[in-house]
Amino acid sequence: MKIVNRMAAQGDVLFVRIDEVPAGLTETKIAGRLVVAHSETGHHHYLEVVPGMKHYVGADSTIAYLTLEGEADVVHARPHDTHETLRLAPGSWQVRRQREYTPEGWRRVED
């Protein structure tokens, strides 16, 4: 398990520590697991919801935000060839889906 204090990637999702969550976002209701990156093969990247965790979204579907009162683990739900679990430190985080440029334009990276 990798302890993350500033920035880390797990497949096609990037976690960046920020000072505070921007204003004007919508807080989502979460329970159980928070999927932060859906996989085309069903092997999602998710966080087990912990007390004090909040999730926010805005107009850009490739960026979300988290606030954590305690540590939270990011797990890749795949039984083999999996990405290492990340343990996010308490604080505010930007959660960004990776993008790549193609001749047709920008698209989300698929893991």
All heavy atoms as an XYZ file, in Angstrom:
883
protein
N       0.853     -1.182      0.000
C       0.000      0.000      0.000
C       0.891      1.235      0.000
O       1.870      1.309      0.709
C      -0.898      0.014      1.227
C      -1.733      1.256      1.281
S      -2.942      1.292      2.603
C      -3.614     -0.328      2.602
N       0.494      2.193     -0.805
C       1.241      3.446     -0.910
C       0.492      4.542     -0.162
O      -0.692      4.761     -0.393
C       1.403      3.837     -2.377
C       2.183      5.121     -2.585
C       2.204      5.515     -4.045
C       3.324      4.785     -4.739
N       3.485      5.213     -6.121
N       1.192      5.234      0.748
C       0.619      6.360      1.483
C       0.778      7.608      0.609
O       1.874      7.913      0.149
C       1.337      6.577      2.830
C       1.368      5.281      3.650
C       0.705      7.727      3.600
C       0.028      4.741      4.036
N      -0.310      8.339      0.391
C      -0.292      9.490     -0.511
C      -0.562     10.768      0.289
O      -1.597     10.881      0.941
C      -1.343      9.341     -1.630
C      -1.309     10.537     -2.559
C      -1.127      8.047     -2.391
N       0.372     11.701      0.205
C       0.215     12.989      0.873
C       0.030     14.140     -0.098
O      -0.516     15.171      0.279
C       1.426     13.277      1.763
C       1.469     12.371      2.960
O       0.523     12.318      3.726
N       2.548     11.625      3.101
N       0.502     13.985     -1.344
C       0.424     15.096     -2.310
C      -0.246     14.731     -3.626
O      -1.184     15.371     -4.038
C       1.812     15.640     -2.610
C       2.426     16.340     -1.441
C       3.743     16.928     -1.822
N       4.301     17.586     -0.652
C       4.897     18.725     -0.695
N       5.053     19.361     -1.822
N       5.384     19.257      0.397
N       0.267     13.699     -4.306
C      -0.277     13.352     -5.621
C       0.073     11.904     -5.946
O       1.164     11.437     -5.643
C       0.307     14.275     -6.695
C      -0.177     13.959     -8.086
S       0.291     15.175     -9.363
C       2.020     15.381     -9.136
N      -0.870     11.219     -6.598
C      -0.622      9.850     -7.050
C      -1.656      9.478     -8.094
O      -2.773     10.008     -8.112
C      -0.679      8.866     -5.887
N      -1.276      8.557     -8.954
C      -2.193      8.034     -9.966
C      -2.420      6.551     -9.703
O      -1.526      5.838     -9.244
C      -1.619      8.242    -11.359
N      -3.618      6.122    -10.016
C      -3.945      4.701    -10.005
C      -4.648      4.432    -11.327
O      -5.824      4.761    -11.496
C      -4.837      4.353     -8.814
C      -5.057      2.854     -8.669
C      -6.047      2.535     -7.589
O      -7.231      2.794     -7.764
N      -5.578      1.981     -6.489
N      -3.892      3.894    -12.282
C      -4.458      3.679    -13.613
C      -4.820      4.995    -14.255
O      -3.990      5.887    -14.373
N      -6.082      5.151    -14.615
C      -6.536      6.338    -15.349
C      -7.131      7.413    -14.453
O      -7.792      8.324    -14.921
C      -7.532      5.944    -16.428
C      -8.726      5.169    -15.882
O      -8.645      4.670    -14.750
O      -9.721      5.056    -16.597
N      -6.889      7.342    -13.143
C      -7.401      8.360    -12.226
C      -6.240      8.951    -11.422
O      -5.358      8.232    -10.976
C      -8.517      7.785    -11.309
C      -8.004      6.687    -10.414
C      -9.185      8.861    -10.508
N      -6.258     10.278    -11.292
C      -5.183     11.019    -10.630
C      -5.759     11.733     -9.409
O      -6.809     12.365     -9.483
C      -4.594     12.047    -11.599
C      -3.517     12.980    -11.063
C      -2.238     12.191    -10.780
C      -3.232     14.087    -12.076
N      -5.047     11.649     -8.287
C      -5.429     12.308     -7.036
C      -4.406     13.384     -6.732
O      -3.213     13.101     -6.646
C      -5.475     11.300     -5.891
C      -6.494     10.222     -6.105
C      -6.159      9.066     -6.793
C      -7.783     10.374     -5.652
C      -7.091      8.078     -7.013
C      -8.729      9.391     -5.862
C      -8.389      8.241     -6.547
N      -4.873     14.633     -6.575
C      -3.986     15.767     -6.315
C      -4.480     16.474     -5.058
O      -5.644     16.877     -4.983
C      -3.975     16.764     -7.499
C      -3.060     17.940     -7.200
C      -3.569     16.067     -8.789
N      -3.587     16.636     -4.095
C      -3.930     17.353     -2.856
C      -4.122     18.828     -3.179
O      -3.340     19.418     -3.915
C      -2.787     17.178     -1.855
C      -2.973     17.864     -0.553
C      -3.884     16.996      0.319
N      -3.864     17.403      1.695
C      -3.314     16.706      2.657
N      -2.659     15.606      2.383
N      -3.406     17.103      3.889
N      -5.187     19.441     -2.661
C      -5.471     20.854     -2.883
C      -5.714     21.527     -1.530
O      -5.968     20.848     -0.523
C      -6.684     21.056     -3.823
C      -7.930     20.366     -3.271
C      -6.363     20.554     -5.230
C      -9.203     20.609     -4.062
N      -5.640     22.845     -1.507
C      -5.856     23.580     -0.260
C      -7.309     23.533      0.187
O      -7.598     23.372      1.366
C      -5.404     25.036     -0.406
C      -3.903     25.156     -0.552
O      -3.177     24.279     -0.025
O      -3.450     26.116     -1.196
N      -8.221     23.690     -0.780
C      -9.643     23.635     -0.453
C     -10.459     23.334     -1.706
O     -10.026     23.584     -2.826
C     -10.122     24.928      0.198
C     -10.005     26.157     -0.681
C     -10.412     27.417      0.058
O     -11.632     27.642      0.201
O      -9.522     28.151      0.480
N     -11.637     22.802     -1.484
C     -12.549     22.489     -2.582
C     -13.117     23.802     -3.119
O     -13.520     24.666     -2.338
C     -13.677     21.566     -2.076
C     -14.749     21.382     -3.129
C     -13.102     20.225     -1.645
N     -13.150     23.972     -4.453
C     -13.703     25.202     -5.026
C     -15.170     25.402     -4.653
O     -15.911     24.434     -4.428
C     -13.564     24.988     -6.534
C     -12.542     23.926     -6.697
C     -12.636     23.064     -5.480
N     -15.582     26.640     -4.634
C     -16.984     26.973     -4.336
C     -17.859     26.638     -5.549
O     -17.385     26.525     -6.672
C     -17.098     28.462     -4.015
N     -19.148     26.485     -5.310
C     -20.113     26.312     -6.389
C     -20.299     24.889     -6.870
O     -20.946     24.662     -7.892
N     -19.748     23.903     -6.163
C     -19.896     22.510     -6.565
C     -21.085     21.883     -5.849
O     -21.591     22.414     -4.863
C     -18.627     21.729     -6.235
C     -17.354     22.225     -6.906
C     -16.152     21.460     -6.380
C     -17.454     22.099     -8.420
N     -21.521     20.734     -6.340
C     -22.634     20.010     -5.745
C     -22.107     18.823     -4.959
O     -21.342     18.013     -5.488
C     -23.585     19.500     -6.847
O     -24.040     20.622     -7.610
C     -24.769     18.765     -6.255
N     -22.509     18.735     -3.700
C     -22.119     17.573     -2.896
C     -23.020     16.403     -3.271
O     -24.241     16.556     -3.371
C     -22.242     17.875     -1.409
C     -21.774     16.734     -0.547
C     -21.823     17.028      0.940
O     -22.041     18.198      1.328
O     -21.653     16.071      1.726
N     -22.418     15.238     -3.495
C     -23.192     14.044     -3.839
C     -23.421     13.209     -2.589
O     -22.667     13.287     -1.625
C     -22.469     13.191     -4.901
O     -21.254     12.692     -4.347
C     -22.175     13.987     -6.146
N     -24.458     12.397     -2.620
C     -24.707     11.462     -1.525
C     -23.945     10.182     -1.829
O     -24.020      9.662     -2.941
C     -26.198     11.175     -1.389
C     -26.979     12.384     -0.949
C     -28.416     12.047     -0.702
C     -29.129     13.312     -0.247
N     -30.406     13.057      0.349
N     -23.214      9.704     -0.843
C     -22.439      8.484     -1.036
C     -22.726      7.516      0.102
O     -23.009      7.915      1.223
C     -20.921      8.763     -1.130
C     -20.448      9.609      0.050
C     -20.578      9.435     -2.434
C     -18.941      9.841      0.083
N     -22.652      6.233     -0.214
C     -22.845      5.192      0.798
C     -22.100      3.942      0.338
O     -22.093      3.629     -0.853
C     -24.323      4.887      0.983
N     -21.468      3.277      1.251
C     -20.778      2.034      0.916
C     -19.470      2.275      0.197
O     -18.442      2.427      0.814
N     -19.531      2.335     -1.115
C     -18.354      2.577     -1.947
C     -18.571      3.805     -2.821
O     -19.670      4.032     -3.310
C     -18.075      1.396     -2.886
C     -17.571      0.182     -2.213
C     -17.237     -0.874     -3.235
N     -16.623     -2.006     -2.560
C     -16.331     -3.128     -3.156
N     -16.618     -3.289     -4.435
N     -15.763     -4.105     -2.492
N     -17.497      4.543     -3.041
C     -17.527      5.672     -3.956
C     -16.657      5.314     -5.152
O     -15.429      5.254     -5.037
C     -16.996      6.939     -3.279
C     -16.781      8.145     -4.193
C     -18.104      8.605     -4.797
C     -16.115      9.264     -3.433
N     -17.280      5.014     -6.279
C     -16.527      4.692     -7.493
C     -16.019      6.000     -8.088
O     -16.805      6.880     -8.425
C     -17.388      3.920     -8.513
C     -16.615      3.690     -9.812
C     -17.844      2.596     -7.922
N     -14.691      6.135     -8.193
C     -14.098      7.361     -8.723
C     -13.694      7.210    -10.183
O     -13.442      8.204    -10.856
C     -12.897      7.845     -7.875
C     -13.372      8.321     -6.517
C     -11.840      6.770     -7.738
N     -13.617      5.981    -10.677
C     -13.328      5.740    -12.091
C     -13.950      4.407    -12.483
O     -13.538      3.359    -11.985
C     -11.827      5.732    -12.356
N     -14.957      4.481    -13.338
C     -15.595      3.271    -13.846
C     -14.699      2.647    -14.896
O     -14.160      3.328    -15.759
C     -16.962      3.594    -14.459
C     -17.976      3.988    -13.450
N     -18.771      3.071    -12.808
C     -18.308      5.196    -12.942
C     -19.558      3.706    -11.958
N     -19.299      4.993    -12.025
N     -14.546      1.344    -14.818
C     -13.745      0.615    -15.795
C     -14.664     -0.018    -16.822
O     -15.749     -0.495    -16.490
C     -12.929     -0.475    -15.099
O     -12.332     -1.335    -16.041
N     -14.214     -0.030    -18.051
C     -14.988     -0.632    -19.128
C     -15.124     -2.142    -18.923
O     -16.025     -2.770    -19.444
C     -14.323     -0.350    -20.488
C     -14.309      1.123    -20.860
C     -13.360      1.959    -20.004
O     -12.343      1.432    -19.513
O     -13.662      3.138    -19.795
N     -14.216     -2.734    -18.135
C     -14.237     -4.173    -17.886
C     -14.864     -4.523    -16.539
O     -14.864     -5.681    -16.136
C     -12.807     -4.742    -17.936
O     -12.022     -4.089    -16.940
C     -12.185     -4.550    -19.305
N     -15.372     -3.514    -15.823
C     -15.997     -3.755    -14.533
C     -15.037     -3.718    -13.359
O     -15.431     -3.964    -12.230
N     -13.762     -3.436    -13.618
C     -12.755     -3.369    -12.554
C     -12.569     -1.915    -12.134
O     -11.591     -1.274    -12.487
C     -11.435     -3.983    -13.039
C     -11.583     -5.397    -13.472
N     -11.344     -5.811    -14.762
C     -11.984     -6.491    -12.784
C     -11.568     -7.106    -14.846
N     -11.956     -7.542    -13.662
N     -13.527     -1.417    -11.377
C     -13.576     -0.006    -11.011
C     -12.504      0.376     -9.996
O     -11.971     -0.463     -9.279
C     -14.947      0.333    -10.442
C     -16.080     -0.084    -11.301
N     -16.164      0.244    -12.634
C     -17.181     -0.825    -11.027
C     -17.280     -0.258    -13.148
N     -17.898     -0.919    -12.197
N     -12.227      1.666     -9.925
C     -11.385      2.253     -8.896
C     -12.350      2.884     -7.897
O     -13.191      3.701     -8.279
C     -10.466      3.328     -9.487
C      -9.574      2.803    -10.569
N      -8.286      2.409    -10.337
C      -9.798      2.595    -11.888
C      -7.740      1.991    -11.471
N      -8.647      2.088    -12.431
N     -12.243      2.507     -6.627
C     -13.221      2.989     -5.654
C     -12.580      3.255     -4.296
O     -11.484      2.779     -4.003
C     -14.369      1.996     -5.502
C     -13.968      0.702     -4.831
C     -14.009      0.566     -3.452
C     -13.549     -0.387     -5.590
C     -13.628     -0.612     -2.840
C     -13.162     -1.562     -4.987
C     -13.202     -1.681     -3.615
O     -12.816     -2.845     -3.014
N     -13.299      4.026     -3.491
C     -12.945      4.249     -2.097
C     -14.057      3.673     -1.240
O     -15.237      3.846     -1.559
C     -12.829      5.743     -1.776
C     -11.647      6.478     -2.366
C     -12.055      7.212     -3.619
C     -11.095      7.442     -1.353
N     -13.674      2.973     -0.176
C     -14.659      2.596      0.830
C     -14.997      3.872      1.578
O     -14.106      4.613      1.981
C     -14.090      1.557      1.795
C     -13.852      0.203      1.178
C     -15.132     -0.563      0.864
O     -16.228     -0.162      1.320
O     -15.030     -1.567      0.144
N     -16.269      4.157      1.744
C     -16.685      5.380      2.413
C     -16.305      5.306      3.889
O     -16.534      4.295      4.553
C     -18.197      5.605      2.234
C     -18.661      6.815      3.018
C     -18.516      5.789      0.757
N     -15.677      6.374      4.366
C     -15.278      6.478      5.768
C     -15.981      7.695      6.377
O     -16.385      8.611      5.656
C     -13.743      6.601      5.912
C     -13.046      5.335      5.427
C     -13.209      7.807      5.158
N     -16.137      7.722      7.694
C     -16.794      8.875      8.336
C     -16.099     10.187      7.964
O     -14.867     10.260      7.917
C     -16.648      8.582      9.833
C     -16.536      7.091      9.906
C     -15.777      6.692      8.672
N     -16.900     11.194      7.663
C     -16.361     12.503      7.323
C     -15.952     12.671      5.870
O     -15.473     13.726      5.483
N     -16.161     11.648      5.029
C     -15.823     11.762      3.603
C     -16.941     12.506      2.883
O     -18.124     12.205      3.077
C     -15.658     10.378      2.972
C     -15.393     10.416      1.472
S     -15.399      8.765      0.704
C     -13.878      8.105      1.333
N     -16.563     13.480      2.066
C     -17.532     14.198      1.236
C     -17.023     14.207     -0.206
O     -15.821     14.299     -0.448
C     -17.735     15.620      1.743
C     -18.383     15.664      3.112
C     -18.655     17.067      3.558
C     -19.310     17.043      4.932
N     -19.586     18.385      5.416
N     -17.970     14.141     -1.142
C     -17.667     14.076     -2.573
C     -18.427     15.186     -3.282
O     -19.614     15.385     -3.027
C     -18.097     12.703     -3.113
C     -17.830     12.511     -4.554
N     -18.838     12.431     -5.484
C     -16.675     12.353     -5.244
C     -18.311     12.236     -6.674
N     -16.999     12.187     -6.561
N     -17.723     15.912     -4.156
C     -18.314     17.053     -4.857
C     -18.080     16.935     -6.354
O     -17.022     16.476     -6.787
C     -17.673     18.362     -4.386
C     -17.759     18.589     -2.908
C     -16.778     18.099     -2.055
C     -18.815     19.298     -2.355
C     -16.841     18.316     -0.690
C     -18.894     19.514     -0.991
C     -17.904     19.018     -0.163
O     -17.974     19.236      1.180
N     -19.061     17.382     -7.140
C     -18.943     17.395     -8.598
C     -19.361     18.758     -9.132
O     -20.097     19.493     -8.476
C     -19.792     16.281     -9.259
C     -19.289     14.905     -8.867
C     -21.259     16.442     -8.910
N     -18.882     19.051    -10.347
C     -19.245     20.286    -11.029
C     -19.611     19.982    -12.464
O     -19.998     18.852    -12.805
N     -19.458     20.951    -13.340
C     -19.848     20.815    -14.736
C     -18.914     19.892    -15.520
O     -19.337     19.247    -16.481
C     -19.894     22.194    -15.400
N     -17.650     19.835    -15.152
C     -16.673     19.003    -15.863
C     -16.729     17.583    -15.303
O     -16.343     17.340    -14.156
C     -15.270     19.583    -15.695
C     -14.214     18.851    -16.516
O     -14.455     17.703    -16.950
O     -13.140     19.440    -16.718
N     -17.196     16.631    -16.099
C     -17.371     15.257    -15.623
C     -16.059     14.513    -15.415
O     -16.063     13.406    -14.886
C     -18.261     14.475    -16.600
O     -17.608     14.347    -17.848
N     -14.931     15.095    -15.825
C     -13.637     14.425    -15.625
C     -12.967     14.845    -14.320
O     -11.892     14.335    -13.994
C     -12.677     14.697    -16.798
O     -12.375     16.094    -16.852
C     -13.256     14.232    -18.117
N     -13.582     15.775    -13.576
C     -12.987     16.258    -12.328
C     -14.023     16.196    -11.214
O     -15.160     16.619    -11.374
C     -12.484     17.707    -12.472
C     -11.445     17.804    -13.578
C     -11.890     18.205    -11.157
C     -11.009     19.227    -13.890
N     -13.610     15.656    -10.075
C     -14.435     15.643     -8.871
C     -13.526     16.034     -7.707
O     -12.317     16.207     -7.883
C     -15.045     14.261     -8.652
N     -14.119     16.161     -6.544
C     -13.360     16.587     -5.364
C     -13.783     15.761     -4.158
O     -14.931     15.328     -4.068
C     -13.591     18.073     -5.079
C     -13.090     18.948     -6.190
C     -13.901     19.264     -7.265
C     -11.789     19.437     -6.181
C     -13.429     20.050     -8.307
C     -11.310     20.225     -7.212
C     -12.141     20.529     -8.272
O     -11.673     21.298     -9.301
N     -12.838     15.564     -3.251
C     -13.091     14.849     -2.006
C     -12.586     15.664     -0.836
O     -11.568     16.358     -0.959
C     -12.290     13.543     -1.964
C     -12.662     12.385     -2.848
C     -11.598     11.302     -2.724
C     -14.013     11.837     -2.435
N     -13.263     15.568      0.276
C     -12.687     16.015      1.538
C     -12.714     14.820      2.472
O     -13.694     14.058      2.513
C     -13.445     17.201      2.170
O     -14.807     16.854      2.353
C     -13.341     18.444      1.296
N     -11.617     14.637      3.185
C     -11.457     13.506      4.082
C     -11.066     13.995      5.465
O     -10.122     14.772      5.602
C     -10.364     12.566      3.561
C     -10.530     12.020      2.153
C      -9.272     11.277      1.715
C     -11.733     11.091      2.098
N     -11.781     13.517      6.475
C     -11.403     13.823      7.854
C     -10.351     12.843      8.349
O      -9.594     13.145      9.260
C     -12.631     13.799      8.757
C     -13.585     14.947      8.495
C     -14.788     14.922      9.413
O     -14.848     14.074     10.341
O     -15.685     15.758      9.211
N     -10.325     11.665      7.769
C      -9.339     10.635      8.108
C      -8.781     10.044      6.826
O      -9.074     10.525      5.731
N      -7.990      9.012      6.935
C      -7.426      8.358      5.758
C      -8.499      7.566      5.025
O      -9.463      7.102      5.627
C      -6.297      7.419      6.176
C      -5.127      8.125      6.805
C      -4.070      7.165      7.303
O      -4.413      6.018      7.673
O      -2.896      7.564      7.323
N      -8.297      7.397      3.709
C      -9.214      6.592      2.901
C      -8.406      5.834      1.858
O      -7.457      6.369      1.285
C     -10.253      7.477      2.217
N      -8.770      4.591      1.617
C      -8.050      3.742      0.672
C      -8.731      3.730     -0.689
O      -9.953      3.568     -0.779
C      -7.976      2.306      1.188
C      -7.104      2.172      2.421
O      -6.343      3.108      2.720
O      -7.179      1.129      3.080
N      -7.916      3.885     -1.725
C      -8.383      3.777     -3.109
C      -7.997      2.385     -3.587
O      -6.819      2.034     -3.612
C      -7.745      4.840     -4.026
C      -8.331      4.741     -5.423
C      -7.905      6.230     -3.446
N      -9.003      1.596     -3.971
C      -8.803      0.199     -4.336
C      -9.142      0.012     -5.811
O     -10.093      0.607     -6.318
C      -9.704     -0.710     -3.468
C      -9.567     -2.171     -3.870
C      -9.385     -0.509     -1.998
N      -8.370     -0.833     -6.482
C      -8.670     -1.228     -7.856
C      -9.310     -2.605     -7.775
O      -8.661     -3.572     -7.367
C      -7.386     -1.257     -8.683
C      -7.598     -1.587    -10.112
N      -6.689     -2.295    -10.839
C      -8.606     -1.306    -10.967
C      -7.112     -2.439    -12.081
N      -8.276     -1.852    -12.170
N     -10.565     -2.714     -8.146
C     -11.341     -3.950     -7.994
C     -11.026     -4.932     -9.117
O     -11.810     -5.121    -10.041
C     -12.828     -3.626     -7.963
N      -9.881     -5.540     -9.004
C      -9.464     -6.531    -10.005
C      -8.657     -7.602     -9.278
O      -7.745     -7.276     -8.526
C      -8.629     -5.839    -11.069
C      -8.272     -6.704    -12.227
C      -7.631     -5.874    -13.298
N      -7.151     -6.720    -14.376
C      -6.577     -6.267    -15.460
N      -6.390     -4.969    -15.613
N      -6.170     -7.081    -16.393
N      -8.953     -8.872     -9.495
C      -8.273     -9.931     -8.738
C      -6.827    -10.200     -9.185
O      -6.080    -10.832     -8.460
C      -9.155    -11.158     -8.972
C      -9.824    -10.884    -10.279
C     -10.013     -9.391    -10.347
N      -6.439     -9.743    -10.355
C      -5.073     -9.982    -10.846
C      -4.591     -8.736    -11.590
O      -5.395     -7.915    -12.033
C      -5.053    -11.188    -11.780
C      -5.881    -10.982    -13.014
N      -7.259    -11.069    -12.988
C      -5.556    -10.646    -14.283
C      -7.734    -10.813    -14.204
N      -6.735    -10.546    -15.006
N      -3.297     -8.584    -11.733
C      -2.702     -7.425    -12.421
C      -3.345     -6.122    -11.956
O      -3.676     -5.255    -12.751
C      -2.842     -7.546    -13.947
C      -2.095     -8.748    -14.489
O      -1.038     -9.082    -13.931
O      -2.563     -9.342    -15.466
N      -3.517     -6.001    -10.675
C      -4.206     -4.843    -10.119
C      -3.228     -3.706     -9.825
O      -2.028     -3.933     -9.695
C      -4.971     -5.247     -8.839
O      -5.772     -4.153     -8.423
C      -4.030     -5.638     -7.716
N      -3.762     -2.506     -9.721
C      -2.952     -1.361     -9.287
C      -2.834     -1.409     -7.770
O      -3.764     -1.835     -7.082
C      -3.617     -0.049     -9.705
C      -3.767      0.115    -11.179
N      -2.700      0.255    -12.033
C      -4.867      0.166    -11.959
C      -3.135      0.389    -13.265
N      -4.456      0.331    -13.253
N      -1.719     -0.935     -7.260
C      -1.500     -0.907     -5.820
C      -2.545     -0.018     -5.135
O      -2.925      1.027     -5.659
C      -0.100     -0.350     -5.543
C       0.270     -0.291     -4.095
C       1.687      0.218     -3.879
O       2.288      0.787     -4.808
O       2.177      0.049     -2.751
N      -2.997     -0.430     -3.960
C      -3.930      0.379     -3.185
C      -3.237      1.657     -2.733
O      -2.074      1.643     -2.345
C      -4.438     -0.412     -1.962
O      -5.169     -1.546     -2.437
C      -5.334      0.439     -1.076
N      -3.956      2.770     -2.824
C      -3.450      4.063     -2.375
C      -4.181      4.452     -1.098
O      -5.399      4.324     -1.020
C      -3.715      5.146     -3.425
C      -3.164      4.928     -4.826
C      -3.611      6.067     -5.735
C      -1.649      4.823     -4.789
N      -3.451      4.942     -0.113
C      -4.076      5.461      1.102
C      -3.933      6.976      1.086
O      -2.837      7.513      1.223
C      -3.433      4.873      2.346
C      -4.031      5.454      3.628
C      -3.787      4.597      4.830
N      -4.629      3.402      4.726
C      -4.416      2.309      5.447
N      -3.426      2.250      6.303
N      -5.213      1.269      5.310
N      -5.068      7.673      0.882
C      -5.073      9.130      0.834
C      -5.066      9.689      2.252
O      -5.833      9.242      3.110
C      -6.313      9.639      0.098
C      -6.491      9.205     -1.352
C      -7.785      9.779     -1.910
C      -5.304      9.600     -2.201
N      -4.222     10.689      2.477
C      -4.150     11.360      3.766
C      -5.369     12.263      3.945
O      -6.012     12.655      2.961
C      -2.867     12.190      3.839
N      -5.697     12.620      5.171
C      -6.805     13.550      5.401
C      -6.566     14.878      4.689
O      -5.429     15.292      4.506
C      -6.789     13.752      6.921
C      -6.079     12.561      7.460
C      -5.076     12.182      6.416
N      -7.661     15.527      4.273
C      -7.564     16.819      3.609
C      -8.486     16.889      2.411
O      -9.422     16.103      2.274
N      -8.193     17.829      1.514
C      -8.987     18.035      0.305
C      -8.225     17.511     -0.900
O      -7.013     17.721     -1.015
C      -9.293     19.524      0.117
O     -10.066     20.000      1.195
N      -8.949     16.871     -1.799
C      -8.341     16.229     -2.972
C      -9.129     16.533     -4.237
O     -10.355     16.520     -4.219
C      -8.315     14.710     -2.785
C      -7.423     14.277     -1.681
C      -7.745     14.129     -0.363
C      -6.043     13.960     -1.792
N      -6.652     13.734      0.351
C      -5.589     13.614     -0.500
C      -5.141     13.927     -2.860
C      -4.283     13.253     -0.248
C      -3.844     13.556     -2.611
C      -3.415     13.232     -1.325
N      -8.402     16.774     -5.319
C      -9.004     16.816     -6.650
C      -8.839     15.416     -7.228
O      -7.760     14.827     -7.137
C      -8.300     17.828     -7.546
C      -8.924     17.926     -8.925
C      -8.144     18.845     -9.836
O      -7.050     18.497    -10.267
N      -8.697     20.009    -10.098
N      -9.905     14.891     -7.807
C      -9.894     13.564     -8.423
C     -10.110     13.782     -9.911
O     -11.172     14.225    -10.336
C     -10.999     12.662     -7.833
C     -10.942     11.278     -8.458
C     -10.888     12.603     -6.318
N      -9.103     13.478    -10.689
C      -9.129     13.810    -12.116
C      -8.989     12.544    -12.949
O      -8.053     11.779    -12.777
C      -7.977     14.761    -12.423
C      -7.920     15.224    -13.862
C      -6.760     16.187    -14.064
N      -6.995     17.458    -13.441
C      -7.589     18.487    -14.045
N      -8.007     18.369    -15.289
N      -7.754     19.625    -13.415
N      -9.960     12.341    -13.852
C      -9.831     11.262    -14.834
C      -8.832     11.710    -15.880
O      -8.908     12.829    -16.386
C     -11.179     10.976    -15.515
C     -12.198     10.286    -14.646
C     -11.828      8.867    -14.265
N     -11.530      7.998    -15.370
C     -12.390      7.160    -15.934
N     -13.612      7.080    -15.488
N     -12.028      6.408    -16.942
N      -7.882     10.857    -16.197
C      -6.868     11.192    -17.187
C      -7.523     11.320    -18.566
O      -8.495     10.635    -18.869
C      -5.784     10.112    -17.228
C      -5.129      9.886    -15.899
C      -4.154     10.996    -15.530
O      -4.082     12.050    -16.145
N      -3.401     10.755    -14.497
N      -6.961     12.230    -19.369
C      -7.434     12.417    -20.751
C      -6.260     12.233    -21.696
O      -5.106     12.379    -21.303
C      -8.002     13.821    -20.946
C      -9.190     14.132    -20.106
C      -9.747     15.510    -20.358
N      -8.706     16.533    -20.318
C      -8.787     17.709    -20.937
N      -9.849     18.014    -21.625
N      -7.822     18.587    -20.850
N      -6.578     11.928    -22.939
C      -5.553     11.836    -23.969
C      -6.091     12.465    -25.248
O      -7.297     12.496    -25.475
C      -5.130     10.387    -24.210
C      -6.252      9.492    -24.709
C      -5.859      8.035    -24.776
O      -4.691      7.703    -24.535
O      -6.730      7.208    -25.068
N      -5.165     12.979    -26.043
C      -5.577     13.625    -27.286
C      -5.505     12.619    -28.430
O      -4.552     11.857    -28.558
C      -4.694     14.830    -27.600
C      -5.198     15.590    -28.805
C      -6.309     16.413    -28.692
C      -4.609     15.427    -30.049
C      -6.808     17.081    -29.792
C      -5.101     16.094    -31.160
C      -6.198     16.912    -31.022
O      -6.692     17.576    -32.116
N      -6.540     12.609    -29.260
C      -6.582     11.789    -30.469
C      -6.908     12.721    -31.627
O      -7.329     13.863    -31.414
C      -7.675     10.702    -30.368
O      -8.964     11.330    -30.392
C      -7.526      9.867    -29.103
N      -6.741     12.277    -32.855
C      -7.108     13.132    -33.990
C      -8.573     13.582    -33.958
O      -8.912     14.628    -34.490
C      -6.840     12.236    -35.206
C      -5.773     11.305    -34.745
C      -6.082     11.045    -33.291
N      -9.427     12.808    -33.276
C     -10.843     13.171    -33.162
C     -11.088     14.162    -32.025
O     -12.179     14.685    -31.874
C     -11.697     11.917    -32.931
C     -11.730     10.970    -34.113
C     -10.467     10.114    -34.220
O      -9.849      9.795    -33.176
O     -10.090      9.781    -35.347
N     -10.094     14.402    -31.192
C     -10.238     15.316    -30.055
C      -9.877     14.627    -28.753
O      -9.397     13.500    -28.729
N     -10.112     15.328    -27.640
C      -9.793     14.796    -26.323
C     -10.765     13.692    -25.943
O     -11.945     13.765    -26.237
C      -9.860     15.898    -25.270
C      -8.734     16.858    -25.375
C      -8.755     18.074    -25.988
C      -7.412     16.678    -24.880
N      -7.520     18.665    -25.901
C      -6.674     17.831    -25.208
C      -6.765     15.666    -24.180
C      -5.340     18.002    -24.878
C      -5.444     15.829    -23.832
C      -4.748     16.972    -24.177
N     -10.250     12.667    -25.250
C     -11.101     11.596    -24.711
C     -10.510     11.117    -23.391
O      -9.328     11.313    -23.116
C     -11.227     10.438    -25.681
C      -9.930      9.657    -25.854
C     -10.126      8.477    -26.740
N      -8.866      7.721    -26.791
C      -8.650      6.733    -27.593
N      -9.561      6.360    -28.449
N      -7.499      6.085    -27.571
N     -11.361     10.496    -22.575
C     -10.900      9.920    -21.320
C      -9.977      8.738    -21.586
O     -10.226      7.938    -22.494
C     -12.076      9.395    -20.498
C     -12.837     10.413    -19.760
C     -13.826      9.787    -18.819
N     -14.077      8.371    -19.091
C     -15.194      7.748    -18.799
N     -16.165      8.368    -18.230
N     -15.338      6.465    -19.065
N      -8.952      8.602    -20.796
C      -8.093      7.426    -20.868
C      -8.888      6.253    -20.315
O      -9.602      6.379    -19.330
C      -6.796      7.639    -20.047
C      -6.011      6.346    -19.933
C      -5.950      8.709    -20.661
N      -8.785      5.123    -20.969
C      -9.479      3.923    -20.506
C      -8.465      2.936    -19.986
O      -7.494      2.621    -20.666
C     -10.305      3.339    -21.655
C     -11.409      4.267    -22.090
C     -12.232      3.732    -23.230
O     -11.947      2.615    -23.719
O     -13.175      4.409    -23.638
N      -8.703      2.467    -18.782
C      -7.761      1.567    -18.095
C      -8.234      0.143    -18.215
O      -9.325     -0.195    -17.961
C      -7.674      2.020    -16.633
C      -6.676      1.205    -15.861
O      -5.718      0.717    -16.461
O      -6.858      1.094    -14.638
